[in-house]
Amino acid sequence: MYRQLLEPISQFLCCATPDKWIDEARKPENLPMLLIDHMICELKAAQTGMWLIRKYVADKPSGNILLEWLKPYEAFIYCREGDLASLAQKNTLSKTLIAKNSAPYSQDLMDKMVLLIKEELHHFYQVLEIMAARGVVYESIPAGRYAKEMVKHVITHEPKMLIDRLICGAYIEARSCERFAKLAPFLDDDLHRFYISLLRSESRHYQDYLTLAEQVAGYDISARVKYFGEIEAELILQPDEQFRFHSGVPI
């Protein structure tokens, strides 16, 4: 059913998730860590979308609207404020966002990232629901190295910085999709259905990021895509002391 959806992702990524990571992720004792880190990753994905809109296309009032949208989720993760009930009605964007410039990609970037934020926050809430149902209590955990190491290689002048950040976003979303699909068969029925339900949106997020990178550049970016693909694969295949959703081979 999902072969057609996953095939482009398999071709895009420079390596598959190692079986050793799957073996670690499927252990019942690692499920709380997996769920907590997954939830945090959903917030980070939403924050990335917000950062891109605020930095590149939204006027200041629109940027403030985005900050307010994410604030309850950030308060939960960073300050442990709120709970499942208090977050139930928070994923709404009632005001229109306005672009601050007329760049040809502005509206497309805004539209795609607003949809991404909405979906990632919905996934955040779904993971929190699963945690609550299973008695998994949220606790702060140190971030893994994956995204931080990817961003280290981003060029720091424009427009190449934007292009690189979009390419990084494409790889992060593609890897998430690949791991959901690869891990799902080893989980219980409820988690299996949940992870499979995420594939379509994660696949679209990867495609949206890549399309935006090509649109912003206006030239062939295949060499840069390949460059980040090799960096991403190295992080996935290297030994990693921390077990996280995007970590490398467990030590």
Beta strands, then each sheet from edge to edge (+ up, - down):
strand 1: 239-240
strand 2: 249-250
sheet 1: 1+ 2+
end
